[in-house]
């Protein structure tokens, strides 16, 4: 009993701390990808929080066509370490290749969730405080722009009601449903 009594809170702590930092790394990657405002205070926070390991990673992993591959590799390695720690704390047997592969569908799911929640937050903000500006709102619009613009062309506002966020969210959930099961099967991920 004492093993699980201490292991569950420790696993929670590891998943939370690693999850927050991986989220920061992926947000930095995505904001660079969509060319969001670098001088936005939130962008500056993400840069400062993720710069130390990324400086080291960029010496090893160069960018490719304007894409910061070092951020992707760092997120992948961090997710792998998180999975290794969780498996170790849980006392489960594993080999190193497993967590390296299992990290891939976990990161894909996180990327889709980032867009899903960004669109949802954007919708809620448009109801609660429409037309207002703050640094977070500006980044949300920059981040969701690439997925929202095609949906807005496909489904323009009708009578002042914009249903394109619903279309995007349905598309993102379908993408998760269609993409993650095969990825988890290919990588033999033991947990869902």
N, C-alpha and C positions, 0 to 999 in steps of 0.2 A: 504494500500500500504506500509506503513512504517514497518509493521510486516514482510512481505516477503522481503522487501528491506534489512533489517538487518539479517533476519533469514537465507537466502541463503548463504551469506558469512560466517556466523557463523557455519552453517552446513558443508560447505566446509572445514573450519578450523578444526573442530572436526574430520571429516572423514580423513583429511590429517594427522593430528598429531597421531591419534589413528592408522591409517593404517600403518604409518611408523614404529611405535613401535611394532605393531602386526607382521609386516613383520620381524623385527629384532628378535623377540621371536621365530617365526617359522623357520627362517634361523638358529638360534642357535640350535633349536631342530633337524632340518634336518642335519646340519653339525655334530652334535653329533651322530646321527643315522648312518651316512655313515662313521663315524670315520675320518673326515677330519682333517687336520693338526691343532692342538690346538694352536700352536705357530705362526701361520700365523697372520700377523697384523690385517687382517679383522676379523678373528676369535676372536682375543683378544679384538677388539673393541666391537663385539657383546656380548662377555662375560661381559665386563665392563658395557655396556649399559643396560644389562638385569639382572645383578646379584642382585641388591637390592630387587626387588619384588620376584625373584626366590628363594632367601634365605628364605624368609617368606613362600612362597608356598611349599617349600620342607619339611618344618616342618609339614605341613598338608597333602601333597600329596606325598607319597613315590614313588620312581621309581619302575618299574616292568620289570624284565629281561633285564636290561641295557637300558630300554627306559625311558626317562625323562618325566614322566607324568605331572610333575609340569609345564613344559613349555606349554604343550597342554592345561592344565586347565587354566593357566594364559592367553593364547591367547584367549581361549573361553570366559573367564570372561571379558577381555578387549573388545572383539567384542560385547559382551552383553551390556556393559556400553556405548560403542559407539552408538549402536542402540537405547538404552534408551535415550541418550542425543539428538540424531537426531530426534527421535519421539517427545521428549519434546519440543525441539526448534521449530519443525514444528507444534506444537499444536495438534498433533494427539492423540487420545485416545488409550490406550493399557493396557495390564496387564503384570506383570513381567514375566510370563511363556512364552509369545510370543517371546520377544527378546532372551531369553535363548535358545529357539528352533531355531529361525531364524539365530542365530549365527553359527549353525552347517553347513548348506549348504554354507554360506559365507566363512567359514574357509576352507572347502573342495575345493571350487573354488579357493581360494587364494593358497592353496597347489599345485593344478594342474597348476595354472598360474606361480608359482615359477619355476616349472620344465620346463614349456613351454618356458618361457622367458630365462631361463638359457641355454637351448639347442639353442635357436635362437641367443643369444649373443655369445655362443661358436662357432656357425657356422660363424657369421660375423667376429669374431676375427680370425678364421682360414683363412678367405679370405684376411683380411686387414693386419694382422701381424702373419703369420704362424710360428709356432715353437718357438715363443718368450715366455719368462717366466715372469710372475709378480704374486703377491699374489692373485689377483682376478682371474686370469686364472687358477691357481692351485686349488682354491676353486670351480670354475665352473666345472672342470673336476672331482673333488671328488664328487660333488653334483650330476652331471648327469651320472656318471659312472654306478650306478645300473639300470638306464633305458636305457642307451646307449649300454652296453655290450650285452644284449640279442638281441637287434636289429642288432648289428654288426655281431653277429653269424648268424642271420637269413638272413641278407642282407650284405654280405662282400663287400668291395670296389671293384668297377669294373673299370678297366682302370685308376686308380688313382682318381676316383670320389667316394666319400663316400656318399651314399644316405640314410644311416641309420638315420641321424638326421631328415630327412623328414618323415621317417617311424614312428619315435618316436613322432614327432609333430602331425602327423595325428592321431596316437593312443591317444595322450593326448586330442586332440580336440574331438575325438569320446567319450572318457571317460567323458568329461564334458557334452557332449550332452546326453549321456545315464544315467549318475549318478545324475546330478543336478536337472532335472525336477522331478523325483520321490522324491528326498530328500526335495525339496521345497514343493511338494504336501503333503508329510507326516508331515512336520513341519508347514504347512499352511502359508508359507512365502508370505506376501502381495506384495512384490516388487521383481523385477528381475534385 
